Amino acid sequence: MSYKFWEAAINDYEKLLKTGEGSDVIIYAGENEKEFRAHSVILCVRSEYFRAAFSKNWTEKKDGMLIFKKPNIESNLFQIILRFIYCGDIDLTKLQGFEVLKLLIAVDELDIQPLISCIQEYFLTINKSDFLYQNPIEILEMVYQHEKFTDLWNFCFDRACEKPEKLINSDKFINLKASLLEMLLKRDDFALDEIIIWEGLIKWGLAQNSTIPKDVKKWSKEQFTIMERILHIFIPLVRFHHIPSDVFFYKVLPYKKLLPKQLVYEISEYNMVPDKKSTINIQPPRKQKLSFKFDSSLIDFQHFAIFASWIDKKDNLYYNSRNIPYNFDLLCRASRDGNDINQFHNKYDNKGATIVITKVKGTNQIIGGYNPFAWDSSDSAKATTDSFIFSFADKNDISTATIGRVKKSNGAIYCYSNHGPGFGNGWDLHYNNYDKKWHCSKPFSYHSINLTFTNFTADDYEIFQVIKK
């Protein structure tokens, strides 16, 4: 019979690390040169980097101790790495996004293979944070320098392309490396209007040579030549044919000396003679790469990502356009299907879980709710803690989202025969067939979503069947 005492062994190694007893290595980490004492034999066994460092005499020796300096690795991160080397465990949950990324870069430098894959995998799970959207330039450039980070590399590019306006509007956009900018512009899912891309390129190009004035009318022949050299690799990547002709005339033609003459001719012909069959290869318009299809005239993919996150009781940004685990199939649209209550019930009764979306007349506000059950015409209440109601004060700004989860489960869902969907016995939100209005009298079964009115007329409303993939 064999016995294993892993926990006792790990505890002993942890004590050895803390006391430094018998250590023969002193490591100074971070700019503050915090001192760590370690054992060369353990470092060599656990890291190919340290094995090479000690065998090739990369270290100095003083008073019988090997001295090693790592000023580029922050001391708190080096402490985490050192503990992993001795104890074989690591807790990443207490680190912020940038700290996780810096730790990954550090373990790559120290060639600690198990941690490279482990931290990459963890980093991909924290995509619920807004961290990547807040720092897209810096993160892309940090990841770009490390060939081993294939999964993370693809992930960061995908996230940058989900909100390309964040990247191109960043103050740091002008500092983006040319190679990274080229890779972004080659992507079909870098879904910005081409004129925004063009104006961003001009802004980026001007930042590369501060002697060129912003006003193109003041450029000399030499300055046009300089700018053409800066931008020539990017010109074929701009999909000029998708820029409206009037916008092209006013915002692109002033820079025509930067463009090949043949390209200017082709685009001018394309704009002026639209019926002529073109012989040139026109690239398709850029568009978001989505993991699901949706048909909505009221909202876009970001709203569905938030709904999916709420359904699974996660925070707003847990899911994104590429990993939504639900399909949202349109059952009913008032502007298409009308307000007849019988047709209304025919379309959405007994269809399983649904989400209701309404747009308040004359505003950008949308209000709605999620029912995890099937609607029916039974004039009965259903108890649940899984439903919710919501509001976006401005549907074009997802930061205005407010969710009201269930506070009283009894009657959280009410199925009417003569009316539309009912949330909270109709007090919180329901469609009243008699006056053709949506009523939201007061918070009853749900927490408040801060509405300042008790009823409203909808410009339109849509009901989607929610289907787990």
N, C-alpha and C positions, 0 to 999 in steps of 0.2 A: 504494500500500500504506500502511495506517495502523498506527501503533504507539501503544500505551498503556502508560504508566508510572505506574499507580495507586500501587503500593507506594512508589515514590520520592517521589511527591507527598505521600502520607500521612506519610511519615517527615519530610519538610520541615515540614509543618504541626505535627507533634508537637514538633519542635525549636523552632519558633516559640512554641508554648504553654509549653514548659519554660523557655526563655530570657526570654520576655516582651519580646523585642526589638521596638521600634516600637509597643508597647502604648499605648493611650490610655484604658484602663478599669481601675479597681481595684475588685474585688468583695470584700466582707467577708461570709463565709458562716459560719453556725452561731453558737451562743452564744459560742464562743471567738473569733469574728471572724477566722478564718483568712483571710489575704490571697491573692487570686488576681489576676494581671494578664492582661488579655485585649485583644482588638482589636474595637472597636465594629462595624466593617464586617463582620467574620466573624459576630459575634453576631446582627446584624440579618438577614443572609442566611439564617441557620440557624434563627432563632426569631422568630415573630411577636410574642412577648411582649417581647423586647428591642427589636425594631423600634418597637413602640408606646412602650416606656419611653424610648427616646432621642428619638423624634419629639415626645413630649408633655412633655419635660423633667421626667421623674420623678426624675431624678438630680441631685445637686449637682456642682459643678465646683470643683476645688482644684488650684492649681499646674498648670493645663493638663490635668489628668486628670479623667475622669468617675468619680464615686464612687457605688458601688451597694452597698446592704446587704441581705442576705438571711439574717437571723438564724434564720428558721424552717426553713431547709434545712441539714441537718448538713453540715459541711465535707467529710467523706469522700464523701458522696453528690454534693455539688456538683462535686467533682473528677471523679467518674465522668461526670457530665453534660457538664462542660466538655470533657473528652477526646472524648466522642462528637461534640460540636459541631465540634471541630477535625479529628478523625480518622475519624469515621463508624463506630467499632466500640465494642462494650461487652461486658464479661464479667460475667454475673450469678451465676455458679456459686459465687463466693466470698462471696456475701451470704446472711445468714440471712433467715428468713421476714419478720420485721418490717422489716428493712432493704429488702427488695424492695418491700414495700408502701409504705414511706415514699418510696422512689425513684419509684415510680409516681405518688404524690401530687405530688411535686416536679416531675416532667416535665409533669404535667397543668397545674400552675400556670404553668410556663414555656412551655407550648403547643408542645412538641416532639412533633408528631403521630406520626412513625414509632415513637418509643419508647413511646408510650401503648399502641398495639396490641401491640408486641413484648413489653413487660414483662407485660401482662395474659396473653398467651399463655404466657409462661414461668411465671408465677405458677400457672396452672392445671396445669402439669406437675409442680409440687412438692407436689401434694396427697398424696404418699406420706408426708410428715412429719406428726407429730402437732401441728404448729404451730397449726392452726385450732381443734383441740379444746381446746388449752391456753388459748387467748385468744379465745374466741368473741365476748364482749361488745365488747371493744375493737376487734376487727377489723371486726365488723359496723358499728359506729358510724363508723369511719374510712372505710369504703367507701361508707356511706350518704350521705356529704356530696358525692359526686362522681357526677353524672348520667351521665358518659361511660363509667363502668366497668360497663356492662350485663352483660357476660359474667362479670366477676368478682363482681358483685353477686349474680347467680343462683347462681354457684358457692358463694359463702360461705353463702348461705341454705340451699342443699342440704346442705352439709356440717354446718351447725348442726343441721339436722333429722335427720341421721343419728344423732347422739348428743344428743338434746335434754336428757337428764338432766345432761349436762356443763354446759349453759348454765344450766338452772334451778337447779342446785345450786351454781353459782359464787357467790362472795362478792360479785361485781360485778353480779349479776343485778338487784339492787334499784336500780342506777344506770342500767339500760337505759331509753332514751328511750321514751316512750309510743307514738310512731308505729311504732317498730321492734317493740315488744311486740305491738301490734295486728296488724301484718303477719304475725308468727310464728303468732299464735293463729288466724289465718284459714286457715292451711295444713292440708290433710288429712294431710300427712306429718310434722307436728309430733307424732310418735307417742308421747305420754305418756298414762298413765291420767288421766282427767279430774279425779280428785280431787287428783292431784299438781299439775295445772295450777291448780286452784282454790286450793290451799294456797300455791302460788307467787304467785298474784295477791294474796292477802291479805298475804303477806310483802312484796311489792312496794308495795302500797298503804300499808301501815303505815310504810314507809321514806319515803314522800312527805310524811308529816306526823308528826313525832316526838312530838306532844302526845297522840296516841291510844295508850292502853295496849294491850299485846298480848292481854290477856284480854278477850274480847268481852263477858263478863258485866259488865265495869266501864265499858262505853261509855255515854256519855250520849246523849240524843236528838240533840244538836248534833253529836256525834262520828259518829253513824251517818249524819247528813246529809253531813258532810264526806267520809266514806269513800265514800258513794254517788256523790258528784260525781267522786271520783278514779277509781272503777272502772266508771262507768256505760257507757262505750264498750266495755268488755271483757265485760260480763255476757252479751250475746247470743252471744259467741264460745265460751263454755264449753258443752260438750255434756253438760248435766246428766243427760240421759236414760240415759247410759252409766255413770253412777255407781251402784253397787249400793244398794238401798233402805236397808239398815242403815247404810252409810257416809254416805249422804245425810242420814239422820236425825241422826247424831251430829256430822258435820263441816260440813254446809252449812246445815241449818235454824237453828242458832244465829245465823246471819247473814242470816236471811230478810228483815229490814228493808232489806237492800241490793238485794233482788230484786223485780221487779214482782210484784204479787199474783197476776196471772193465770198467770205462769210457775210460781209455787209451787203453785198449784192444779193445773195441768196435770201437773207432775211427780209430785205426790202421788197424783193419780188414776192416772197411768201405773204407779206403783209398787204401789198398793193394789189396783187392778183390772186386772191384766195381760192378762186375756182380752178386755177391751173393745177394740173397734176404735177406734184413735185417729184423730182428724181433724187432728191437728197434724203439721207437717212436721218429722220427726226427722232430724237430720243423721247421716250414717254415722259409724261409729267411725273414729278416726284410724288410719293404718297406714303403715308404711314404704313408700317408693317404690323398687321394686327393678328392676334391669335384667334380671333372670332369675327363673325360678320354681324352687322347690325343695320337696321333700317329705321332711322329716326330723323324727323324734321325738327326736333326740339333740342337734342343734346348730342354730344360726340362721345368718342371712345373713353375719354378721361372720366366722364360721369359713370359709365358702366364699370370701369375699374374700381371706382369708389363704392358703387353699389355692391359689387362682388366682395370687397373688403368688409363692408358693413354686414352683409349676409353671413359671412364667416366670423363675425365679431372681432375683426382686426381693425387696426387704425386706418385712416383714410388712404394712405399711400402703400398699403401692403401689397396689393396687386398692381400690375401695370398692363399696358396694351398687349404684351407678349405672353402673359401667364395667367390670364383670367380663366378660372376653372368652370365657367358657366357659359352657356349660349343664351342669348336674349332674343326670342322670336316674337315679332310683332303680331299681336292678336287683333288689336283694334286701334284705329286712329279716327278721332271724331271728324276731322275735316275730310276724310276719305269715306268713312262708313256711316256718318250721320249720328244723331243723338237719340234715335228711336230705341226705347228701353228694351223692347223685345229682341231687336237685333243685337243690342248691347249684350244681353245675357246669352244669346245664341253663340256669340263670339268668344266670350271669356269664361262662361260657367264650366265647371268640371275640367279645367285645364291644368290643374296643379298649381304650384307656386307662381305668383305673378308680382310684377312691380308696376305701379301706377305713376304716371308722370303727367303733370298739368302745367301749362304756362299761363300765368296770371295776365289777363287782358291788358294790353297797352304797356307792359313792362317786360323786363328780362328775368323776372323772378319765376322760378319753377318750384312746385310743391308736389309731394307725392307720398307714397307709402309702399311697403313690402308686405305681402301676405304669404306666409309659408305653406298655407293650405290651399285648397281649391275654392273658388267662389261658387255659390249656388243660389238658388232662389227660395231657400227654406225659411226665411224670416227668423233666423236664429243666430245666437252669439257663439263664438268659438274662443276658447282660452289658449293663450300662447305667450311665451316670453321671447319668441324669436322674431316677431315682426318689428317694424319701426316705421316712423314717418320722418319726413325730411323737408328741408327747404334750401334752395340756393338763392340768396338775395339777388345775385347776378349770375345767370347761367354761364356767362363768359369768363367768370372768375371763380374757379373751384375752391378758392380759399374762403368763400362766403358760405360754404356748406354748414348746415346745422342738422344734426340728427336727434330725433326724439325716440329713445328706446322705451320699452314697456315698463310702466311702474305698477299697473294693476292688470294682471293677466286675464281675469274674467272679463269677457266682452271686448278683448283687444281687437277682435275681428267680428264684424256683424254683416251677415249676408241678407240683403233685402231682395224682395221679389219685385217691388215697384220702383226701386231706385238703383243707383250704381254702387260702387264699392264703398264699404263703411269701415272706418278705423275708430275703435273706441266707442262702440254703440252709436256711432255717427257724430259724437260730440267733437272728436278731434279732427276728423276729416271724412266727408262723404259727399257723393254726388246726389243732389236732390232733383228728381225728374220733374217735379211740379213747376219749379221756377227756373230749371235748367242752370242752376248755379252749384258751385262747390261750397259747402258749409264747413266752417272750422270754428265752432262756437267758443270752445275753451279747452285747455288741457284736461283730460279726464283719465284715460287709460295710459297715456304716453307723457313723457317729459316734454316740456314746452319747446317749440321751435321758433318762438319769439315772433309770432304773427301779430300784426297790429290791426287786423280786420277780422270780422266774423263770417264773412262769405265773399265770394268773388266769382266773376265770370271768367271762363278760360278762353283764350284765343284758340287753343287746341289742347287735346289730351291724348295720351297713348298708353296702352296697356301691353306689357311684354310677358310672355311665358318664360319662366326661369328654369333652365334645364341644366343639371349637373353633367359635365362632360364625362 
